[in-house]
Amino acid sequence: MLPPPTARLRFREMTEADLPDIATLDISSSRTAEGWVAWNRDNYLEHGFGLWVVETHEGGFVGDCGLTMQEVEGEWLVEAGWHVRAPLRRQGYAAEAAAAVRETARVMGVEHLIAIIRPDNLASQGVARRIGMVLEREVHKNGGPALVFAVDLER
C-alpha cells in the first residue's frame, strides 16, 4: 500500500533503475545503493511495505520514505524512515513525506510507530516531532547510540 500523493510529492516502489538516485542519498547503513534497493524490494515482498521513492509531481527525485521492520532491544517494530537529497533539505519535504507515511501506517493497522534517529541528527528529530512522535528511549543500535521516537496510532 503506497502512501497517497501529497500537495508536492508522490510515492512509488523503488527499482534497480533508481540506483543512480539512491546513490546520492546520505544513508547511514552498511549497505551499498544496490543493497539498499534489494533490501527494500525484499521488504515489499515480505511485509507489503518498505521505503518508497519520493518524487515531486514533476518527477524530480527527492529521496525515500516509508516503513521498515526494525529490531529494537529484541522486539520487532515498524519504523518510519526518511532520507532527502542534501540540496533539498530544510524545505519541508521530509516532514510532508513522513506525515503521509505515518497516515499510511495508521490505515494499515500499525499501532505503535517508531523512528530510530542518531542523537546528532537534529533535523530528523524535528521531523519526528512534527509528525507527533516523542522520545521514547535511548538505545544502542548498529554500533552506536540511537534515539527511539514513537507514536501510538489510533485505528
TORKOL-4160 file (C-alpha; in steps of 0.2 Angstrom, whole numbers, padded with zeros to 4 digits, m for minus):
155
<pt num="1" X="0000" Y="0000" Z="0000"/>
<pt num="2" X="0008" Y="0016" Z="m0006"/>
<pt num="3" X="0005" Y="0032" Z="0003"/>
<pt num="4" X="m0006" Y="0044" Z="m0007"/>
<pt num="5" X="0001" Y="0059" Z="m0016"/>
<pt num="6" X="0003" Y="0074" Z="m0005"/>
<pt num="7" X="0002" Y="0093" Z="m0011"/>
<pt num="8" X="0020" Y="0092" Z="m0018"/>
<pt num="9" X="0025" Y="0074" Z="m0018"/>
<pt num="10" X="0021" Y="0056" Z="m0024"/>
<pt num="11" X="0027" Y="0039" Z="m0019"/>
<pt num="12" X="0032" Y="0024" Z="m0029"/>
<pt num="13" X="0041" Y="0007" Z="m0027"/>
<pt num="14" X="0060" Y="0008" Z="m0028"/>
<pt num="15" X="0068" Y="m0002" Z="m0043"/>
<pt num="16" X="0085" Y="m0005" Z="m0049"/>
<pt num="17" X="0083" Y="0009" Z="m0061"/>
<pt num="18" X="0083" Y="0021" Z="m0046"/>
<pt num="19" X="0101" Y="0016" Z="m0041"/>
<pt num="20" X="0109" Y="0032" Z="m0048"/>
<pt num="21" X="0097" Y="0042" Z="m0037"/>
<pt num="22" X="0098" Y="0031" Z="m0022"/>
<pt num="23" X="0117" Y="0033" Z="m0023"/>
<pt num="24" X="0115" Y="0052" Z="m0020"/>
<pt num="25" X="0107" Y="0049" Z="m0003"/>
<pt num="26" X="0117" Y="0050" Z="0014"/>
<pt num="27" X="0111" Y="0033" Z="0020"/>
<pt num="28" X="0119" Y="0028" Z="0037"/>
<pt num="29" X="0120" Y="0010" Z="0033"/>
<pt num="30" X="0132" Y="m0004" Z="0029"/>
<pt num="31" X="0123" Y="m0007" Z="0013"/>
<pt num="32" X="0128" Y="m0001" Z="m0004"/>
<pt num="33" X="0115" Y="0008" Z="m0015"/>
<pt num="34" X="0112" Y="m0009" Z="m0024"/>
<pt num="35" X="0110" Y="m0017" Z="m0007"/>
<pt num="36" X="0098" Y="m0003" Z="m0002"/>
<pt num="37" X="0087" Y="m0006" Z="m0017"/>
<pt num="38" X="0087" Y="m0025" Z="m0015"/>
<pt num="39" X="0083" Y="m0024" Z="0004"/>
<pt num="40" X="0068" Y="m0013" Z="0000"/>
<pt num="41" X="0062" Y="m0024" Z="m0014"/>
<pt num="42" X="0063" Y="m0039" Z="m0001"/>
<pt num="43" X="0053" Y="m0029" Z="0011"/>
<pt num="44" X="0039" Y="m0026" Z="m0001"/>
<pt num="45" X="0038" Y="m0044" Z="m0004"/>
<pt num="46" X="0040" Y="m0050" Z="0014"/>
<pt num="47" X="0030" Y="m0036" Z="0023"/>
<pt num="48" X="0020" Y="m0027" Z="0010"/>
<pt num="49" X="0030" Y="m0011" Z="0013"/>
<pt num="50" X="0047" Y="m0004" Z="0013"/>
<pt num="51" X="0055" Y="0013" Z="0009"/>
<pt num="52" X="0047" Y="0021" Z="m0006"/>
<pt num="53" X="0055" Y="0033" Z="m0019"/>
<pt num="54" X="0048" Y="0051" Z="m0016"/>
<pt num="55" X="0047" Y="0062" Z="m0031"/>
<pt num="56" X="0039" Y="0079" Z="m0035"/>
<pt num="57" X="0024" Y="0078" Z="m0045"/>
<pt num="58" X="0035" Y="0083" Z="m0060"/>
<pt num="59" X="0046" Y="0068" Z="m0057"/>
<pt num="60" X="0061" Y="0076" Z="m0048"/>
<pt num="61" X="0069" Y="0064" Z="m0036"/>
<pt num="62" X="0068" Y="0070" Z="m0018"/>
<pt num="63" X="0073" Y="0054" Z="m0008"/>
<pt num="64" X="0065" Y="0039" Z="0000"/>
<pt num="65" X="0052" Y="0037" Z="0014"/>
<pt num="66" X="0042" Y="0023" Z="0021"/>
<pt num="67" X="0040" Y="0009" Z="0033"/>
<pt num="68" X="0053" Y="m0005" Z="0038"/>
<pt num="69" X="0053" Y="m0018" Z="0051"/>
<pt num="70" X="0067" Y="m0014" Z="0064"/>
<pt num="71" X="0073" Y="m0024" Z="0079"/>
<pt num="72" X="0075" Y="m0014" Z="0095"/>
<pt num="73" X="0081" Y="m0022" Z="0111"/>
<pt num="74" X="0074" Y="m0039" Z="0105"/>
<pt num="75" X="0057" Y="m0033" Z="0099"/>
<pt num="76" X="0052" Y="m0031" Z="0080"/>
<pt num="77" X="0044" Y="m0014" Z="0077"/>
<pt num="78" X="0038" Y="m0004" Z="0062"/>
<pt num="79" X="0049" Y="0011" Z="0059"/>
<pt num="80" X="0046" Y="0026" Z="0048"/>
<pt num="81" X="0061" Y="0031" Z="0039"/>
<pt num="82" X="0066" Y="0045" Z="0028"/>
<pt num="83" X="0081" Y="0052" Z="0018"/>
<pt num="84" X="0081" Y="0068" Z="0007"/>
<pt num="85" X="0094" Y="0073" Z="m0005"/>
<pt num="86" X="0106" Y="0086" Z="0003"/>
<pt num="87" X="0101" Y="0100" Z="m0009"/>
<pt num="88" X="0083" Y="0098" Z="m0005"/>
<pt num="89" X="0084" Y="0098" Z="0014"/>
<pt num="90" X="0076" Y="0111" Z="0025"/>
<pt num="91" X="0061" Y="0113" Z="0013"/>
<pt num="92" X="0048" Y="0103" Z="0022"/>
<pt num="93" X="0049" Y="0088" Z="0011"/>
<pt num="94" X="0054" Y="0075" Z="0024"/>
<pt num="95" X="0040" Y="0081" Z="0036"/>
<pt num="96" X="0027" Y="0080" Z="0022"/>
<pt num="97" X="0033" Y="0063" Z="0016"/>
<pt num="98" X="0034" Y="0056" Z="0034"/>
<pt num="99" X="0016" Y="0063" Z="0038"/>
<pt num="100" X="0009" Y="0053" Z="0023"/>
<pt num="101" X="0019" Y="0038" Z="0028"/>
<pt num="102" X="0013" Y="0040" Z="0046"/>
<pt num="103" X="m0005" Y="0040" Z="0040"/>
<pt num="104" X="m0002" Y="0025" Z="0029"/>
<pt num="105" X="0004" Y="0015" Z="0044"/>
<pt num="106" X="m0012" Y="0020" Z="0054"/>
<pt num="107" X="m0023" Y="0014" Z="0039"/>
<pt num="108" X="m0013" Y="m0002" Z="0038"/>
<pt num="109" X="m0017" Y="m0005" Z="0057"/>
<pt num="110" X="0001" Y="m0001" Z="0064"/>
<pt num="111" X="m0002" Y="0003" Z="0082"/>
<pt num="112" X="0015" Y="0009" Z="0088"/>
<pt num="113" X="0026" Y="0018" Z="0075"/>
<pt num="114" X="0044" Y="0022" Z="0079"/>
<pt num="115" X="0059" Y="0031" Z="0071"/>
<pt num="116" X="0077" Y="0027" Z="0075"/>
<pt num="117" X="0087" Y="0043" Z="0075"/>
<pt num="118" X="0105" Y="0046" Z="0079"/>
<pt num="119" X="0107" Y="0059" Z="0093"/>
<pt num="120" X="0117" Y="0071" Z="0082"/>
<pt num="121" X="0103" Y="0071" Z="0068"/>
<pt num="122" X="0093" Y="0086" Z="0075"/>
<pt num="123" X="0084" Y="0088" Z="0058"/>
<pt num="124" X="0077" Y="0071" Z="0059"/>
<pt num="125" X="0072" Y="0073" Z="0077"/>
<pt num="126" X="0062" Y="0088" Z="0071"/>
<pt num="127" X="0053" Y="0079" Z="0058"/>
<pt num="128" X="0049" Y="0065" Z="0070"/>
<pt num="129" X="0042" Y="0078" Z="0082"/>
<pt num="130" X="0032" Y="0087" Z="0068"/>
<pt num="131" X="0023" Y="0070" Z="0064"/>
<pt num="132" X="0018" Y="0068" Z="0083"/>
<pt num="133" X="0032" Y="0057" Z="0089"/>
<pt num="134" X="0040" Y="0059" Z="0106"/>
<pt num="135" X="0057" Y="0052" Z="0113"/>
<pt num="136" X="0053" Y="0035" Z="0120"/>
<pt num="137" X="0070" Y="0029" Z="0124"/>
<pt num="138" X="0089" Y="0029" Z="0121"/>
<pt num="139" X="0096" Y="0013" Z="0114"/>
<pt num="140" X="0112" Y="0006" Z="0107"/>
<pt num="141" X="0109" Y="0001" Z="0089"/>
<pt num="142" X="0121" Y="m0003" Z="0074"/>
<pt num="143" X="0136" Y="0001" Z="0083"/>
<pt num="144" X="0131" Y="0017" Z="0092"/>
<pt num="145" X="0119" Y="0027" Z="0102"/>
<pt num="146" X="0102" Y="0030" Z="0095"/>
<pt num="147" X="0086" Y="0038" Z="0100"/>
<pt num="148" X="0069" Y="0030" Z="0098"/>
<pt num="149" X="0055" Y="0042" Z="0094"/>
<pt num="150" X="0037" Y="0034" Z="0094"/>
<pt num="151" X="0019" Y="0037" Z="0092"/>
<pt num="152" X="0004" Y="0027" Z="0096"/>
<pt num="153" X="m0008" Y="0027" Z="0081"/>
<pt num="154" X="m0027" Y="0026" Z="0083"/>
<pt num="155" X="m0036" Y="0014" Z="0071"/>
